[in-house]
Amino acid sequence: MLFEEGKVYAINKPKGISSFQVIRQLKKISGILRIGHAGTLDPLASGVLVVAVGRAATKTISSLMAEDKVYLATLRLGATSSTDDDEGEKTLVSDRIPNLAEIQNALPTFIGTIAQVPPVFSAIKVSGKRSYALARKGVAINLSPRPVTIYAIDLISYDYPTLLLRIHCGKGVYIRSLARDLGVSLKIGAYLTDLVRERVGPYTLENSLTLPPS
């Protein structure tokens, strides 16, 4: 895997490692120390991670982060998670099974510019410390809602309790928060069990590079 300074690449990040671990591996492979990424993917998520190699490329990271994104999200209905994904402590909310029409009616309420509260287990700083670090210590955290834009939500399949959605959105959207809020809207609870980032601007899974075995 060859990299050139001053260029931007798409990496297909595998599930189970952090975005930082990807960058560390790329530095080791290339011998180039100045490499950054444009938008973190959680360890439980996979898909397109855009990386900038070299000083000139890393200066473009802020504009790369502003690109629109497409995600394929798998949700579990009927329960909540302390982390809003499969990693946290689960709490059963309801065994009521919503019908397809109910879900189809709920989804459009999340399209457009909406106010979204980030997950407490996120990298957002609270009084100079990462929110997830405080949450792990049991500190009560109240994050403020932020305006984000969701352009489209397509229902791909539904087989209770599993719901598969494709989401086209702008920067700053937390798909974990969307899953949580949809569960609240349906009054049954929901959390994210799998996430694939399929596209960041012009960078797609099809044109992404695969990491060699570590």
Secondary structure by P-SEA (a helix, b strand, c coil): ccccccbbbbbbccccccaaaaaaaaaaaccccccccccccccccccbbbbbccaaaaaaaaaaaacccccbbbbbccccccccccccbbbbcccccccaaaaaaaaaccccbbbbbcccccccccccccaaaaaaaccbbbbbbbbbbbcccccccccccbbbbbbbbcccccaaaaaaaaaaaacbbbbbcbbbbccccccccccbbbbccc
